[in-house]
Amino acid sequence: MNVILWIVAGLLAAAFTAGGTSLLLMSRERYRALGESQHWIDDFGDGHLQFIGTVKIIGCLGLILPGALGIAPILTPLAACGMVMFMTGAATTRLRRSEWKLLGPDLLYLSLFAFVAWGRFDLQPF
């Protein structure tokens, strides 16, 4: 179970770090042009987008670093819980925008973050 949790956390961290970095470094127009799934940025101001990108990166650091370094490993499931709340907001945005086809991947990510939180709190703590 430990290996599965590391793999899931690592894949989530890689995906969300890339997404957060892209959000911070790309212009609004270029980020929106990545695909239909990125049109949600129209609902947010520049400051909000910077905040969202930063939250993604910090959340991903929290998924990996505490467990890898053995320093305050309780932060890993707490970071996963934070990312569950973050993805709840993302799913809410999809619902508000009636983006039904795009809601599924957000719910999948939410479920994977919840799995990591449950796994590190209960199944295989550090």
C-alpha positions as a printed NumPy array, in Angstrom:
array([[  0.   ,   0.   ,   0.   ],
       [  2.892,   2.346,   0.749],
       [  4.159,   2.04 ,  -2.84 ],
       [  0.697,   2.664,  -4.294],
       [  0.26 ,   5.76 ,  -2.132],
       [  3.67 ,   7.081,  -3.213],
       [  2.861,   6.483,  -6.881],
       [ -0.538,   8.182,  -6.678],
       [  0.864,  11.112,  -4.685],
       [  3.803,  11.443,  -7.092],
       [  1.597,  11.469, -10.182],
       [ -0.789,  13.975,  -8.607],
       [  2.117,  16.16 ,  -7.528],
       [  3.659,  16.103, -11.001],
       [  0.386,  16.952, -12.731],
       [ -0.617,  19.726, -10.36 ],
       [  2.867,  21.223, -10.148],
       [  2.914,  21.429, -13.942],
       [ -0.553,  22.978, -13.943],
       [  0.288,  25.47 , -11.215],
       [  3.563,  26.446, -12.846],
       [  1.844,  26.915, -16.208],
       [ -0.812,  29.057, -14.586],
       [  1.824,  31.258, -12.957],
       [  4.138,  31.596, -15.966],
       [  1.813,  31.737, -18.971],
       [ -0.243,  34.704, -20.058],
       [ -3.984,  34.423, -19.607],
       [ -4.517,  34.099, -23.37 ],
       [ -1.87 ,  31.42 , -23.811],
       [ -3.16 ,  29.395, -20.85 ],
       [ -6.74 ,  29.621, -22.132],
       [ -5.555,  28.436, -25.547],
       [ -4.322,  25.144, -24.02 ],
       [ -7.807,  23.741, -24.444],
       [-11.485,  23.947, -23.649],
       [-10.816,  22.619, -20.159],
       [ -8.896,  25.802, -19.312],
       [-11.659,  28.294, -20.103],
       [-12.555,  28.452, -16.415],
       [ -9.92 ,  31.159, -16.043],
       [-12.399,  33.6  , -17.595],
       [-14.234,  33.601, -14.246],
       [-11.211,  34.763, -12.225],
       [ -9.009,  37.827, -11.993],
       [ -5.241,  37.815, -12.337],
       [ -4.687,  37.831,  -8.572],
       [ -7.004,  34.866,  -8.146],
       [ -5.149,  32.946, -10.845],
       [ -1.816,  33.584,  -9.15 ],
       [ -3.299,  32.39 ,  -5.877],
       [ -4.703,  29.234,  -7.512],
       [ -1.359,  28.432,  -9.153],
       [  0.46 ,  28.956,  -5.871],
       [ -1.992,  26.739,  -3.962],
       [ -1.47 ,  23.962,  -6.51 ],
       [  2.301,  24.084,  -6.1  ],
       [  2.289,  24.337,  -2.302],
       [ -0.262,  21.517,  -2.043],
       [  1.946,  19.297,  -4.183],
       [  5.008,  20.078,  -2.113],
       [  2.982,  19.061,   0.938],
       [  2.097,  15.742,  -0.676],
       [  5.717,  14.752,  -1.212],
       [  8.246,  16.58 ,   0.949],
       [  7.089,  15.778,   4.512],
       [  7.029,  12.042,   3.868],
       [ 10.184,  12.017,   1.767],
       [ 12.179,  14.037,   4.297],
       [ 10.606,  12.495,   7.387],
       [  9.89 ,  15.955,   8.787],
       [  6.358,  16.443,  10.141],
       [  4.869,  13.643,   7.992],
       [  1.37 ,  14.476,   9.274],
       [  1.503,  17.326,   6.764],
       [  1.143,  14.877,   3.852],
       [ -2.438,  13.757,   4.606],
       [ -3.286,  17.312,   5.643],
       [ -2.03 ,  18.58 ,   2.277],
       [ -4.111,  15.899,   0.568],
       [ -7.168,  17.096,   2.525],
       [ -6.42 ,  20.65 ,   1.422],
       [ -6.252,  19.514,  -2.189],
       [ -9.607,  17.729,  -1.738],
       [-11.079,  21.081,  -0.712],
       [ -9.307,  22.763,  -3.633],
       [-10.775,  20.249,  -6.08 ],
       [-14.205,  20.698,  -4.504],
       [-13.912,  24.341,  -5.536],
       [-12.828,  23.291,  -9.024],
       [-15.808,  20.945,  -9.328],
       [-18.109,  23.709,  -8.12 ],
       [-16.746,  25.979, -10.842],
       [-17.452,  23.267, -13.428],
       [-21.009,  22.906, -12.112],
       [-21.578,  26.653, -12.157],
       [-20.303,  26.847, -15.74 ],
       [-22.368,  23.769, -16.768],
       [-19.189,  22.044, -17.988],
       [-20.565,  18.552, -17.436],
       [-18.008,  16.731, -19.607],
       [-15.148,  18.344, -17.702],
       [-16.57 ,  17.59 , -14.258],
       [-15.514,  13.916, -14.367],
       [-11.743,  14.498, -14.354],
       [-12.086,  16.981, -11.49 ],
       [-14.025,  14.415,  -9.461],
       [-11.392,  11.797, -10.281],
       [ -8.617,  14.073,  -8.99 ],
       [-10.705,  14.834,  -5.896],
       [-11.099,  11.092,  -5.279],
       [ -7.386,  10.429,  -5.715],
       [ -6.476,  13.177,  -3.242],
       [ -9.039,  11.719,  -0.811],
       [ -7.445,   8.282,  -1.285],
       [ -4.003,   9.683,  -0.435],
       [ -5.403,  11.418,   2.66 ],
       [ -7.165,   8.258,   3.826],
       [ -4.152,   6.141,   3.025],
       [ -1.715,   8.323,   4.947],
       [ -4.055,   8.886,   7.886],
       [ -5.219,   5.29 ,   8.271],
       [ -3.991,   2.631,   5.835],
       [ -0.249,   3.281,   5.734],
       [  0.876,   6.237,   7.857],
       [  4.533,   7.183,   7.753]])
